[in-house]
Amino acid sequence: MKNEIINEVISLPVRQRAELIDILIKSLNPAIDKKIEELWAKESEKRAQDIRKGNVKTVSSDEVMNGIRKRITK
């Protein structure tokens, strides 16, 4: 039976396997997962406020990628 389940899971599309992995990991310790979600929510709100207040300079993805390309090709 165990092998049947594993084979069935492996045959799923990548996205569904990723969702299943996420569910299984969350089931291992939901209290820790909830705490992490709370911490990330606070951090994302802080970052959004910093952007709105002009405390940080935003950088476009094009600028980031160009900078990476320059460093790689040196």
C-alpha positions as CSV (number, residue, x, y, z in Angstrom):
1,M,0.0,0.0,0.0
2,K,2.8,2.4,0.9
3,N,4.4,2.0,-2.5
4,E,1.1,2.5,-4.3
5,I,0.7,5.9,-2.5
6,I,4.2,6.9,-3.3
7,N,3.8,5.9,-7.0
8,E,0.5,7.8,-7.2
9,V,2.0,10.9,-5.7
10,I,5.1,10.8,-7.9
11,S,2.9,10.6,-11.0
12,L,1.1,13.9,-10.0
13,P,2.0,17.1,-11.9
14,V,4.8,19.2,-10.2
15,R,2.4,21.9,-9.0
16,Q,0.2,19.3,-7.2
17,R,3.2,17.6,-5.7
18,A,4.4,21.0,-4.4
19,E,1.0,21.7,-2.9
20,L,1.1,18.2,-1.2
21,I,4.5,18.8,0.2
22,D,3.4,22.2,1.6
23,I,0.4,20.5,3.3
24,L,2.5,17.7,4.7
25,I,5.1,20.1,6.1
26,K,2.4,22.3,7.7
27,S,0.9,19.2,9.3
28,L,4.2,18.4,11.1
29,N,4.0,21.4,13.4
30,P,1.1,23.8,12.7
31,A,2.0,26.0,15.7
32,I,5.4,26.8,14.2
33,D,3.9,27.4,10.8
34,K,1.3,29.9,12.2
35,K,4.0,31.8,14.1
36,I,6.1,32.0,10.9
37,E,3.1,33.3,9.0
38,E,2.5,35.9,11.7
39,L,6.1,37.1,11.6
40,W,6.1,37.3,7.8
41,A,2.8,39.3,7.9
42,K,4.4,41.8,10.4
43,E,7.6,42.0,8.3
44,S,5.7,42.5,5.0
45,E,3.6,45.3,6.6
46,K,6.8,47.0,7.9
47,R,8.4,46.8,4.5
48,A,5.2,48.2,2.8
49,Q,5.2,51.1,5.3
50,D,8.9,51.8,4.7
51,I,8.1,52.0,0.9
52,R,5.1,54.3,1.4
53,K,7.1,56.6,3.7
54,G,10.0,56.7,1.3
55,N,12.4,55.2,3.8
56,V,13.7,52.8,1.3
57,K,14.6,53.0,-2.4
58,T,12.9,50.5,-4.6
59,V,14.7,48.9,-7.4
60,S,13.1,47.6,-10.6
61,S,13.6,44.0,-11.5
62,D,15.3,45.1,-14.7
63,E,17.9,47.1,-12.7
64,V,18.5,44.0,-10.4
65,M,18.9,41.7,-13.4
66,N,21.3,44.1,-15.2
67,G,23.4,44.4,-12.0
68,I,23.6,40.6,-11.7
69,R,24.5,40.2,-15.4
70,K,27.3,42.8,-15.0
71,R,28.7,40.9,-12.0
72,I,28.6,37.6,-13.6
73,T,30.3,38.7,-16.9
74,K,33.2,40.4,-15.1
